[in-house]
Amino acid sequence: MRITNKNFIPDRSRPGLTTTATGIVSRQGTGGNWATLGRRRKRRGGRRLQRRQGKEQCRRVEVRVGTLNVGTMTGKGREVADMMERRKVDMLCVQETKWKGSKARNIGGGFKLFYHGVDGKRNGVGVILKEEYSKSVVEVKRVSDRVMIVKVEVEGMMINVISAYAPQVGCEMEEKERFWSELDEVVDGVPRKERLVIGADFNGHVGEGNRGDEEVMGRYGFKERNVEGQMVVDFAKRMEMAVVNTYFKKKEDHREFL
């Protein structure tokens, strides 16, 4: 699931790629963050910004960001690298890596994985960066085996990429609350002038339609909203973010947890 701010302009030219999104962000202006959950501007301001960008030839940075639950990274490094190359993904948040430790490792094809895990049998998160971006990493914070953040400088702009893996349906509420508390704290720690991208497996459905939640999501969610999906919507409202991949229609065979 991807969540982002209103400064993030989704590229809908390839709507079938539900695990990826292209973000075009002006270097000028400091209005919020963007992500697979990201801080948003109020709609009126967002429209003004886009119109101004259309009239003024602001310098813009285009980055393709994705998220993927890999099940395990063991034996999949080159496969994931090839997928990123094929789909032209610059930064990929991965969940359920099932790798123990806090390290960085080249996975082939010019891609580097920054990861964190405490158990080789469950959980684990990571962020994979294309070589040109892996050389510009400013900071890596490994919060838990469900949340980590990588800060990258791209043409003078700070982009914070969070990979998150929410507890599954059936997990204890205490574990779920701990996850959301960790994510809240990480997002709150990102300065407003910096961009933010969250690529996550939130293990929930936000549901189809957006009545009453138009400020944080589009109409193209999936199935009926469940408790975990409501937590995602509540988080988006709390952090002034938007669920990006509910704003465009997806092919049936590409639908995931949204």
C-alpha positions as CSV (number, residue, x, y, z in Angstrom):
1,M,0.0,0.0,0.0
2,R,1.2,3.5,-0.9
3,I,0.3,6.6,1.0
4,T,1.4,10.1,0.0
5,N,0.9,13.9,0.3
6,K,-0.8,16.0,-2.2
7,N,2.5,17.3,-3.5
8,F,3.1,13.8,-4.9
9,I,1.7,13.6,-8.4
10,P,0.9,10.0,-9.3
11,D,1.9,8.7,-12.7
12,R,-1.1,6.8,-14.0
13,S,0.4,5.9,-17.3
14,R,1.0,2.3,-15.9
15,P,-2.0,1.7,-13.6
16,G,-1.4,-2.0,-13.6
17,L,1.7,-1.6,-11.5
18,T,0.0,-1.6,-8.1
19,T,3.4,-2.0,-6.3
20,T,4.9,1.1,-7.9
21,A,4.2,4.8,-8.2
22,T,6.1,7.6,-9.8
23,G,6.4,10.8,-7.8
24,I,7.2,14.1,-9.5
25,V,8.1,16.7,-6.7
26,S,9.1,20.3,-7.2
27,R,12.3,21.2,-5.4
28,Q,10.7,24.6,-4.7
29,G,8.2,24.8,-1.9
30,T,8.1,22.9,1.3
31,G,4.5,21.8,1.5
32,G,4.5,18.5,3.1
33,N,5.7,14.9,2.5
34,W,4.8,12.2,0.2
35,A,4.7,8.4,0.5
36,T,2.8,5.3,0.0
37,L,1.2,7.1,3.4
38,G,2.3,10.8,3.2
39,R,1.5,14.3,4.4
40,R,-0.9,16.1,2.3
41,R,-1.8,19.7,1.6
42,K,-5.4,20.9,1.7
43,R,-7.0,20.4,-1.6
44,R,-7.2,24.0,-2.6
45,G,-3.5,24.5,-1.9
46,G,-2.7,21.3,-3.7
47,R,-4.5,22.5,-6.9
48,R,-2.8,25.9,-6.7
49,L,0.6,24.3,-6.4
50,Q,0.0,22.1,-9.4
51,R,-1.3,25.0,-11.5
52,R,1.7,27.1,-10.5
53,Q,4.0,24.2,-11.4
54,G,2.3,24.1,-14.8
55,K,2.9,27.8,-15.5
56,E,6.4,28.0,-13.9
57,Q,9.0,25.7,-15.2
58,C,10.1,24.6,-11.7
59,R,12.9,22.1,-11.4
60,R,11.3,18.7,-10.6
61,V,12.6,15.4,-9.5
62,E,11.0,12.2,-10.7
63,V,11.5,9.1,-8.5
64,R,9.7,5.8,-8.9
65,V,8.9,4.2,-5.5
66,G,7.3,0.8,-4.8
67,T,6.4,-1.6,-2.0
68,L,6.4,-5.4,-2.0
69,N,5.9,-8.2,0.5
70,V,8.6,-10.6,-0.5
71,G,7.8,-13.4,1.8
72,T,11.5,-13.9,2.3
73,M,14.6,-12.3,0.8
74,T,16.5,-15.6,0.9
75,G,17.3,-16.6,-2.6
76,K,15.3,-13.7,-4.1
77,G,17.9,-10.9,-4.2
78,R,18.6,-11.1,-8.0
79,E,14.9,-11.8,-8.8
80,V,13.9,-8.6,-7.0
81,A,16.7,-6.6,-8.6
82,D,15.6,-7.8,-12.0
83,M,12.0,-6.9,-11.3
84,M,13.1,-3.4,-10.2
85,E,15.2,-2.9,-13.3
86,R,12.3,-4.2,-15.5
87,R,9.7,-1.9,-13.9
88,K,12.1,1.0,-13.6
89,V,11.7,1.2,-9.8
90,D,14.3,3.4,-8.1
91,M,13.4,2.7,-4.4
92,L,11.6,-0.4,-3.2
93,C,10.2,-0.9,0.4
94,V,10.2,-4.7,1.2
95,Q,8.4,-6.5,4.0
96,E,8.7,-9.9,5.6
97,T,12.3,-10.2,4.6
98,K,12.9,-12.8,7.4
99,W,16.6,-11.8,7.6
100,K,18.2,-11.3,11.0
101,G,20.5,-8.4,11.6
102,S,20.9,-4.7,10.8
103,K,23.0,-4.4,7.7
104,A,23.3,-3.3,4.1
105,R,23.9,-5.7,1.2
106,N,24.3,-5.5,-2.5
107,I,21.7,-7.8,-4.2
108,G,23.0,-7.5,-7.7
109,G,22.1,-5.4,-10.7
110,G,23.4,-2.3,-9.0
111,F,20.8,-2.4,-6.2
112,K,21.5,-2.2,-2.5
113,L,19.3,-3.5,0.4
114,F,19.3,-1.8,3.8
115,Y,17.5,-4.2,6.2
116,H,16.6,-4.9,9.8
117,G,15.2,-8.1,11.4
118,V,15.4,-9.8,14.8
119,D,14.1,-13.2,13.8
120,G,15.0,-15.3,10.7
121,K,11.6,-16.9,10.6
122,R,9.2,-13.9,10.8
123,N,8.8,-10.2,10.0
124,G,11.8,-8.0,8.9
125,V,11.7,-4.9,6.7
126,G,14.1,-3.2,4.3
127,V,14.6,-0.6,1.6
128,I,16.2,-1.4,-1.7
129,L,17.9,1.5,-3.5
130,K,19.2,1.9,-7.0
131,E,23.0,2.5,-7.0
132,E,22.8,6.2,-7.7
133,Y,20.5,6.7,-4.6
134,S,22.3,4.2,-2.3
135,K,25.4,6.4,-2.6
136,S,23.4,9.4,-1.3
137,V,22.0,7.8,1.9
138,V,22.2,10.3,4.7
139,E,20.8,8.3,7.6
140,V,19.3,4.9,8.4
141,K,17.1,4.3,11.5
142,R,16.1,0.7,12.2
143,V,13.2,1.1,14.7
144,S,12.0,-2.5,14.9
145,D,11.5,-5.5,12.7
146,R,8.3,-3.8,11.5
147,V,9.5,-0.2,10.9
148,M,12.6,1.4,9.5
149,I,13.4,4.6,7.7
150,V,16.1,5.6,5.2
151,K,16.9,9.2,4.4
152,V,18.3,10.0,0.9
153,E,19.4,13.3,-0.6
154,V,18.3,13.6,-4.2
155,E,19.4,16.8,-6.0
156,G,19.4,18.8,-2.8
157,M,16.0,17.4,-1.6
158,M,15.7,15.1,1.4
159,I,13.5,12.1,0.8
160,N,12.6,9.9,3.8
161,V,11.6,6.4,2.8
162,I,9.8,4.3,5.4
163,S,9.2,0.6,5.1
164,A,6.6,-0.8,7.4
165,Y,4.9,-4.2,8.0
166,A,1.7,-4.1,10.1
167,P,0.7,-7.1,12.3
168,Q,-1.7,-9.4,10.6
169,V,-5.4,-9.9,11.3
170,G,-5.6,-12.1,14.4
171,C,-2.5,-10.6,16.1
172,E,-2.8,-9.3,19.6
173,M,-4.1,-5.7,19.8
174,E,-1.1,-4.8,22.0
175,E,1.2,-5.7,19.1
176,K,-0.9,-3.6,16.7
177,E,-0.9,-0.6,18.9
178,R,2.9,-0.9,19.4
179,F,3.3,-0.9,15.6
180,W,1.2,2.2,15.1
181,S,2.9,4.0,17.9
182,E,6.3,3.3,16.4
183,L,5.1,4.5,13.0
184,D,3.5,7.7,14.5
185,E,6.8,8.5,16.2
186,V,8.9,8.0,13.1
187,V,6.6,10.1,10.9
188,D,6.4,12.9,13.6
189,G,10.2,13.0,13.5
190,V,10.4,13.9,9.8
191,P,10.7,17.7,9.3
192,R,7.9,19.2,7.3
193,K,10.2,20.6,4.8
194,E,11.4,17.1,3.9
195,R,9.6,14.7,1.7
196,L,8.2,11.4,3.1
197,V,7.3,8.1,1.4
198,I,5.8,5.1,3.2
199,G,5.8,1.8,1.4
200,A,4.0,-0.8,3.6
201,D,2.1,-4.0,3.9
202,F,-0.6,-2.8,6.2
203,N,-2.4,-6.1,6.2
204,G,-5.9,-4.5,5.8
205,H,-8.5,-3.4,3.4
206,V,-9.6,0.3,3.3
207,G,-12.6,-0.7,1.2
208,E,-14.2,0.6,-2.0
209,G,-15.5,4.1,-2.1
210,N,-14.4,7.1,0.0
211,R,-17.6,8.8,1.3
212,G,-16.5,10.8,4.4
213,D,-12.9,10.1,3.8
214,E,-12.4,12.0,0.5
215,E,-9.5,14.0,2.0
216,V,-7.3,10.9,2.5
217,M,-8.3,8.4,-0.2
218,G,-9.8,7.9,-3.6
219,R,-12.7,5.6,-4.7
220,Y,-10.7,2.6,-5.9
221,G,-10.0,0.7,-2.7
222,F,-10.6,-3.1,-2.4
223,K,-13.3,-5.1,-0.8
224,E,-15.0,-3.9,2.4
225,R,-13.1,-2.0,5.1
226,N,-12.0,-4.0,8.0
227,V,-10.6,-3.0,11.4
228,E,-7.0,-2.9,10.1
229,G,-8.1,-0.8,7.1
230,Q,-9.8,1.7,9.4
231,M,-6.5,2.0,11.3
232,V,-4.8,2.9,8.0
233,V,-7.4,5.6,7.3
234,D,-7.2,7.0,10.8
235,F,-3.5,7.2,10.5
236,A,-3.7,9.0,7.2
237,K,-6.0,11.6,8.8
238,R,-3.9,11.9,11.8
239,M,-0.7,12.5,9.8
240,E,-2.4,14.5,7.0
241,M,-1.6,11.9,4.4
242,A,-3.3,10.2,1.5
243,V,-3.6,6.6,0.3
244,V,-2.1,6.9,-3.2
245,N,-3.1,3.7,-4.8
246,T,-6.8,4.2,-4.2
247,Y,-6.8,7.1,-6.7
248,F,-6.6,5.0,-9.8
249,K,-8.4,1.9,-11.0
250,K,-6.4,-1.3,-11.0
251,K,-6.7,-4.5,-13.1
252,E,-8.4,-7.4,-11.2
253,D,-5.3,-9.5,-11.3
254,H,-3.2,-6.7,-9.8
255,R,-5.3,-6.0,-6.8
256,E,-3.8,-6.3,-3.4
257,F,-4.5,-5.3,0.2
258,L,-5.4,-1.6,0.0
